[in-house]
Amino acid sequence: MARLKELLKDKLSEQESKLVPNSYDQIGTIAIFQDFPKELKKKEKLIAETLIRNNKNVKTVAIKTKKHSGKYRLKEVKIIAGEKTKETIHKENNIYVKLDVEKCYFSPRLNNERLRIAGQIKKNEEILVMFSGIGIYPLVIAKNTEAKQVYGIEINPVAHKYGLENIRLNNAKNVTLVKGDVKKVLPGFFQHIIGLKSAFYTTQLKTRLEKNPELIEIQLLGGDLENKLKDLRMKLHKLQNKDIRIFIHQPFTKYKNIQLALNQEVISFEAYRTIIDMCKKYNAKCIIHPTFFQDKTMDVPLLIKNIKTLESYYRYIYFENARHEKYFSDIESIMHIITECKIPNFCIDLSHFYNTYKSQEKLIDNIIRIQERCHTYFHVHDSNESEESMEIESGVLDFQKILQYIGQGSLEVISKDENKAEEMLRSFDKLKRYTKKFDRIIMPLPKSSESFLDLAKKHLKENGIIHFYDFSREEDFPESSVKKIKKHFKNLKILNTIKCGQYSAGKFRVCIDFQA
């Protein structure tokens, strides 16, 4: 395309032509002028329409009206011509990303920098991208390298939502995106809390407590609510005094019809109220199986109606997915109930989902879909196509991958002797020590990356690599950025220092690649 100034030379005065911006950022079909002279205010529509007519890839022209600011580093733009949309699909480095240019931070000027990073990645690396935005770094890496797995963390919920959509858009199977503040997500998401499941009977509970778990899930059995309530409350009180997180699982029993899929007239809501009253008193949560004894022919409107009767108690309840071949075992029926009943908390049983779909990939896809809508808690155990509740590393599930999604949950491994629970406790020993570390960490937040270096250090493998982004004046580069790093890393090797582009007059966005 001819230069914009040339296209406008017969329509603007000589002085106005000199003021026409020389460049703009193109994000998908949207062209954004970063600086637009106020002297051209009356001619901005003319200029924008000329650009659209002469660039078939531009459908919208906008002007940045406010610089990047705020918690999410967003800018404000004003559309001056073309389609009235701020959403577009942008192509870069063999991927497509969808975004809203005003609600998500994104710079097309870093496309070469993202590809530079991808060019350094070796086969089977596990990578963390702090501040992953719409997923652009993880997706460029996933599409252009043989990385084993790429994780991204993003605090902006809108950008994160687009990131999840972009994973599907690019069919990226080895990308995991997590919503939240990096400083909260890394300790909470990659350093999970796995508890132990137990009846409240003395011998079983004592065996579990010897492992000093942070969480205990009490499995109620038939008759516990009716005949052993005083002893149950006493044990819950003792757990509360030990500062242990408590979950209570409803009984597996038809006694008193403790299931929400039955006719309202015969359901014993008294049982649910008893459990929830204990949750209130002992700062606990409860697990409910709404369809445990039902099949696909059940009355779904009735189930929805009955679940909604517990709406005032939702903050105490996690509804659990059913076993395979039952209603509420497949993701579509689950998402329907979650949406219709506005369920905020969900308990995901790993083996139930695996045995519904016979695929770990689909299991993870289902987890992601549910976590977009609900807080989650997990029943953790291995599985294969014929058996559930197996010891960890006895079945087919890859826990190095699945554990990235688990913030908290309890082991539901069935042991030959539940009083000794050797199989469960061996699984507990394997999982409680788990802290995820990465071969490479990318930190594309120049404004405040230094405050995250200690956290990056904790999650970096030995001899791992960090790509640290910073702002620097030309005369201070790279010394000022390296000095920041050395405050946190005593032993490091600088691999590369690079200017990624000019940020403002005399100030550059820079990257320091280093090994620690």
Stockholm file with secondary structure:
# STOCKHOLM 1.0

chainA/1-516         MARLKELLKDKLSEQESKLVPNSYDQIGTIAIFQDFPKELKKKEKLIAETLIRNNKNVKTVAIKTKKHSGKYRLKEVKIIAGEKTKETIHKENNIYVKLDVEKCYFSPRLNNERLRIAGQIKKNEEILVMFSGIGIYPLVIAKNTEAKQVYGIEINPVAHKYGLENIRLNNAKNVTLVKGDVKKVLPGFFQHIIGLKSAFYTTQLKTRLEKNPELIEIQLLGGDLENKLKDLRMKLHKLQNKDIRIFIHQPFTKYKNIQLALNQEVISFEAYRTIIDMCKKYNAKCIIHPTFFQDKTMDVPLLIKNIKTLESYYRYIYFENARHEKYFSDIESIMHIITECKIPNFCIDLSHFYNTYKSQEKLIDNIIRIQERCHTYFHVHDSNESEESMEIESGVLDFQKILQYIGQGSLEVISKDENKAEEMLRSFDKLKRYTKKFDRIIMPLPKSSESFLDLAKKHLKENGIIHFYDFSREEDFPESSVKKIKKHFKNLKILNTIKCGQYSAGKFRVCIDFQA
#=GR chainA/1-516 SS CCCHHHHTTTTSCHHHHHHSCSCCEEETTEEEESCCCGGGGGGHHHHHHHHHHHCTTCCEEEEEEEEEETTTTEEEEEEEEESSCSEEEEEETTEEEEEETTTSCCCGGGHHHHHHHHTTCCTTCEEEEESCTTTHHHHHHHHHSCCSEEEEEESCHHHHHHHHHHHHHTTCTTEEEEESCHHHHHHHHSSCEEEEEECSSHHHHHHHHTTCCSEEEEECCTTHHHHCHHHHHHHHHHHHHTTCEEEEECCSCCGGGCCTTSCTTTCCHHHHHHHHHHHHHHTEEEEECTTTTCCTTSCHHHHHHHHHTTGGGGGGEEEECCCTTSTTSSHHHHHHHHHHHTCCEEEEEHHHHHHHHSCHHHHHHHHHHHHTTSEEEEEECBCCSSCCSBCTTSSSCCHHHHGGGCSEEEECCCCSSTTTCHHHHHHHHHHHTCCCCEEEEEECCTTTGGGGHHHHHHTEEEEEEEEEEEEEEGGGTTHHHHHHHHTTCSSCEEEEEEEEEEEETTEEEEEEEEEC
#=GC SS_cons         CCCHHHHTTTTSCHHHHHHSCSCCEEETTEEEESCCCGGGGGGHHHHHHHHHHHCTTCCEEEEEEEEEETTTTEEEEEEEEESSCSEEEEEETTEEEEEETTTSCCCGGGHHHHHHHHTTCCTTCEEEEESCTTTHHHHHHHHHSCCSEEEEEESCHHHHHHHHHHHHHTTCTTEEEEESCHHHHHHHHSSCEEEEEECSSHHHHHHHHTTCCSEEEEECCTTHHHHCHHHHHHHHHHHHHTTCEEEEECCSCCGGGCCTTSCTTTCCHHHHHHHHHHHHHHTEEEEECTTTTCCTTSCHHHHHHHHHTTGGGGGGEEEECCCTTSTTSSHHHHHHHHHHHTCCEEEEEHHHHHHHHSCHHHHHHHHHHHHTTSEEEEEECBCCSSCCSBCTTSSSCCHHHHGGGCSEEEECCCCSSTTTCHHHHHHHHHHHTCCCCEEEEEECCTTTGGGGHHHHHHTEEEEEEEEEEEEEEGGGTTHHHHHHHHTTCSSCEEEEEEEEEEEETTEEEEEEEEEC
//
